[in-house]
């Protein structure tokens, strides 16, 4: 035990005292925050001004409701309010709508006895001259067929096309109800969205479910992925460090291979957990400050209401997932001679973890199925699958305990296997072991 603790202390202090540890601890949260702030700022940039759209309304009655639909924000709050009467104008925002990161400017084109081909030819000249960004033609039978055409200089602007389709659909529904002599109050009630509250029947009674547990599952999975991505290569490099320096003979004379590998794994893992704890503490302090600040300004905000038992499960399965994949990195490190070779062989490890995220949907749809049971017991998918089962429909405790037991047992088994490969492979300089050869090393060790 004394030698094991000495290896752990050496691996831990060597990396915690490194300047890169301090830089990454401070810099990474700032970089991660930019991933949330910068995209929002970029999406709100108005590039090129409003989208200028001309409308050829052959029905003679669709332009006003279409203009009103563009003026109405496409949000849940707007859906619960009364739609404007056809022809209603907003003097400050006539024909324009701020939706997403693009605004729209509508112009009605009168046919005035001309043929539709002549009107289209005129608009196409404006398109080529960059005086318009596009034009919509609403045929005379648009009220029944709901078919229109949009001619644009930029067919790749899918966001604007989606908003245009949504506004046309909204205007068509509104006009159909107007022609059916449906009152404004009735139309408002018809467009009102349903507020569906999800209630979970737990062992202690009914519980309101706001999806906060699912958010935490994704958070645990993402942190697990981030930790493995950051420290997997560090573990791999620590395992093969003595191979590159060729001091294995001296080390093996005083320390057993299993003790040496386990000390390296635990030491580097403690470095990772130390950094994660620092980030978690900073995030918790920031969250508490942010919630209190919002509450002081009258904005409703609260800390996620998640049972304490789920936090315990989140921690246990995070540790299971981290140490499981970390030991696989250690196994790869025991089979290769350089960090470059290990990096090439380690890619499937991340792919296995990514595959476990794809199991989220089938497991959440049917958490009590045989499929969900087995993927939550299988060690490589259990860290994510079992958490999904816990937050959807908590399985019996024996299944959770069995999953943890098999998972941590697999960690010890892989570690034992890796140490035996490590013992022989450490002395085989310049030679990368294949799987059959590694198995032969295990039997010889």
N, C-alpha and C positions, 0 to 999 in steps of 0.2 A: 504493500500500500504506500510506503514511503517513497519508493521509486516512481510509482504511478503519479503521486502528487507532485513530485519533482518535475516530471515531464509536463504535467498540466500547467504548473507554475511557469515553467520556462516558455511554453508555447503562448500562454496568455499574456505575460508581461512583455514578451518580445514584440507582440503585435499591438497591444494597447498603447505602448509607449511610442509607437511609430507615428511620424507626422501625418502619414496618409490616413490613419485611423481618425485623428482629430479633424483633418480636413473633410473627410467623407461624412463624419458625424454632423458637422455644421453645414456642409454644402448640399448634401443630398436632400434634406427637407426643403431647402430653398428651391432646388431644381424641381422637386415633385410639386411644390405649390405653383410653380410656373406652368406646369402641365394643366392645372385647372384654371389659371388666370389668363394665360396667353391665348388659348383657343377662344375663350369668351370675348376677349378684346378683338381678335382677328375676325370673328364672325360678325361683330358689330361694325366693321369697317364698311362704309359705303363707297364702293369702287365704281366710278363711272356715273354717279348720279342715279336718279330714278329711272325705272324701266318704262319707256314711252310706248304705249300700246294703243293702237287705233281699233275701234270696234265698228264693224258693219252689221247693224242690227236690222235684218230683213223682217223680223217679227213685228217691229215697231213698238215693242213694249218691254224688252229685256235690258236695255241699257241702264235705265234708272235703278232697277233692283241689283244689277251687276255692280254698278258704282257704289250702291249702299253696302253690298257684300264686301267689297274691298275696303270700305271704311270701317267695317266691323272687325275687330281683332279676333283672330282664330284662336280663342282660348276658352277654357272651361267657364270662366266668369262671363265672357261675352255670349257664350251659348245659352246662359241662364237668363240673359236680358232679352227684351223685345227687339226684334229686328226692325230697322227703320222702315217707314212707309216708302213705297216706290216713289221716286222723284224727290225725296227729302234731300236737301243739300246741307252740307256743313261749310259755312263760308270760309273757315280757316283751313280746311283740308279737302277741298273739292277734288275728287278724282284721284286722291293720293292715299296710300295706306302704308304705314310703317310696320312691316311684317318680317320678322327675322332680321336679316341684315340687308334687305333690299326694299325700296319703296317703289310704288307704281303710280304712273300718271296716265289716266285714261282719256281718250278723245273719241267722241262719237262722229262717225262719217256718214253724212246723209247721201242717199242714192240720188234723190232729186230727178227722177226720170231717166237717169243714165242706166246703162246695162251694168250688171255686176262685174263683167269682164273689164269694162272701162275703169270702174272704181278700183278693182284689184291692180290694174296696170299702173294707175296713179300712185297707189300705195307702195307698189314694188319699186317705183322710181325713187320714192322717199326712203325706202329701205336701203337701196344701193347708195343713196346720197347721205346715209347715216342721219337722216332727219327723224327716223322712227327706228325702234328696236324690234317691232313686230306688230302684226295686226290679226284680229280675230274676226272670223265670219260666222255669223249666226244665221243659218238658213230659215226660210219661212216656216218650216215644219219642226223647228228646234224644240218647241214645247212638247211635242209628242215623241220625237226620235231621240232627243238629248244628244245630238251629234253636232259638233262644231269643228272648225279647222283653225289652226294657229300657225301663221307663217312668221318665222323669226330669223334674225341674223345669227343667233347663237343657240342652236338646238341642244347644246351640251349643258345649258343652265337648267338642270333638273329641279332645283329648289323653286325657281320662279314658275316653272311649268306646273309643279305640284300645287303651289298656291293659286295659280290661275284655275286649275281644275276644281279645287275646293271652292273657290269663289263662284264659279259658274254653277256648280251643283247647289250651292246655298241659294243663289239668286233664282234658279229654276224652281226649287222647292217653294220658295217664298211666293213667286208669281203664280204658281199652280194653286196655292192656298188662297191667294187673293181672288183669283178667278172663280174659285169654288165658294166665294162669299164667306170665307172664314174670318172671323173677327181678329183684331190685333191681339187681344188677350188670349184667345184660343191658340193663335200661332205661337205666342210666347210660351204657353204651357206645352205645346207640342215639341218645341225645340229644347225644352228644359232637360238637362242631363239627369240620369239616375245616379244617386249617391248610394253606392253599395258598401255597407260596412261588413268586413269579414270578421266573423266570430269563431274562435277556436274553442272547441269543447275539450278542456283538459281534465285531469284527474281532480282538480280542486274546483271545477266549475267553468263558467264561461270566461274567456279572455279575449279582449279586443286585440286583433293582430294588424299592425300597421306596416308590416314588412321590414321592421327594423332588424329582426333576427337574420333575415336573408341577406341584408346589407352587411351584417357582421360576418356571415359565412364567406361572402366574397372578399371581405377585408382580410379575414384570416388566411384564405387561400392566396390572395395576392401577396401578403407579407411573407407567407411560406415560400412562394415562388421567388420573391425578391431576395430573401435570405439565402436560398439555395443557389440562385444565380450569382450572388455576390461572393458567397463564402465557399461554394462548391469547389471552385478552382483553387482557393486558398487551402482547403483541406487536401486536395489532390497534390498541390505543390509541397505541403508539409510532409505528406507520406513519402514522396519520392526525394525529399531533400537529402537524405543520407545516401541515396543511390548516386546522386550527382557529385556529392563531396567524397564518397567512397570511404566513409568511416564506419560502415556497418559492422565490420569485424570487431571493432572496439566496443561498440554499443551492445552487440549481442553477447559479449562476454560478461556483461553486468545486468542487462535488462532483457526480459523475455520479449519476443516479438509482439505478443498479444498486449502486454503492458505498455510497450512503446506506442503501438498503433492506437490503443484506447486512450492513452494520455494525450496524443496529438489530436485525436478527434474531439475529446472533451475540452481540451485547451482552446482550440480554434472555435468550437461551438460556444464556449463561454464568452469569447470575444464578440461573436455575432449577437448573443443574447444581451450582452452589455450594451451594445450599440442600439439594439431594438428597444431596450428598456429606456434608454435616454430619449429616443424619439417618441416613445409612448408617453413618457412623463411630460415632455414638451407639448405633445398634441393634446393631452388631457387638460393641461393648464390653459392652453389656448382655447380649447372647446368651452371650458367653464367660464373663462373670461368673455368669450364671444356670446355665450348664452345669456350671461348676466347683462352684457351691454345691450343686446337686443331686447331683453325684458325691460330694461330701464327706459328704452325708447318706445315702448308699447308694442313691440313686434313679438307675436307669439313664438316661443322657442322653448325646447325642453331637451333634457338628456334622454337618450333612447331607453325605453322601459323594457329591459330584458331581464328575465329571472337570473339570479345569481348562479344557479346550477349550470345554466348554459355558458356562462363565462368560464366556469371550471372545465366544462367539456371542450370549449374552444381552446383553452390553454393546453389541455392534455393531447388533443389531436394535432395541434400545431407542433408540439414537441415530438409527437410520433412521426408526423410527416417530415419534419426537418431532419431528425436523426436517422430515419429510414433512408432518405435520399443522400444524406451525408455519408452514411456507411457505404453506399454504393459508390460514391466518389472515392472513398478510401480503398474499396476493392479494385476499382479501375487503377488507382495510383499504385497499388501493389503489383499490378500486371505490366505496367509500362516503365520505361526508363527515363522519359523526359516529359515535362509539362505539356509540350506541344502535342505529343502522342496522346496524352490523357485528354486534352481538350477536344481532340477529334473523336475519341471513343465516348466522351461524356455527353454528346448531343442527344442520344436516345434517352438519357435520364430525364432531361427536361421534357422531351416529347411524352414520356409516360405520365408525368405530372399534368401536362396540358390535356391529355386524353381524359384524365379523371374529371376535369372541369366540364367536358362535354356530357358527362353522365348526370349533370345537374338536372336537366329537364325530365328525362325518364324517371329518375329517382323521386323528384318532387311531385310528379303526376301520380305515382303509385308507390308510396314509401313502404307499404306492407307487402309488396310483391316478392316473389322468389328472387327475381333479378336484383331488386334493390337490396335484399338481404345479403346475397353473395358478394355483390360489389362493395358493400359496407363491411364485410368481413375480410375480403382480400386485402392484404396489407398495402399494396401499392395504390389502391383507390379508396381505401377506408378513410384517410384523413379528410377528404372532401365529402364522399358519399354518406358517411355516418353522420356528419354534421348537418347535412341536408335533411336526413331522416329525423334528427333530433328537433330541428326547428319546425318541421312540417307536422309530423305525427310521431311523437317520441316513442321509440321502440322499448321493449322491456329492458330492464337494467342488465340482465344477463347477456343480452346481445351486445350492449355497449362494452361491458367488461370483457367479453370474449374477443371483441374487435381490438381492444387495447392490449389484451394479453397476447394474441397472435401477432399483433404489430410489433410490440417491443421484443417478443421472442424472436421474430424475424430479424430485428436489428442485431441482437446478440449472435444469431446464427451467421449472418453475413459478416459480422465483425470477426467471428472465429474463423470463418472460411478465408477472409482476407488476410488475417494474421499468419495463417499457414502458407498461403501463397507468398506473402511478404517475406517470410523467413527464408524460403528458397530463392525467390526472385531477387532479393536484395543482393545476393552474391553473384547473380548472373548479369554482369555488366554488359550493356550494349545489345541486349536481346529482349524483345517484347514477347510476352507469353501469349499463346493462343489459348482458347478455352479448354481444349483437350489437354494441352500441356499444363495449364494451371491446375486442372483436376489431378493430373499425375503428381504435381508438386504437393497438393494437399495430402495425398496418400503417402508420400515419402516423408513429409514433415513430421 
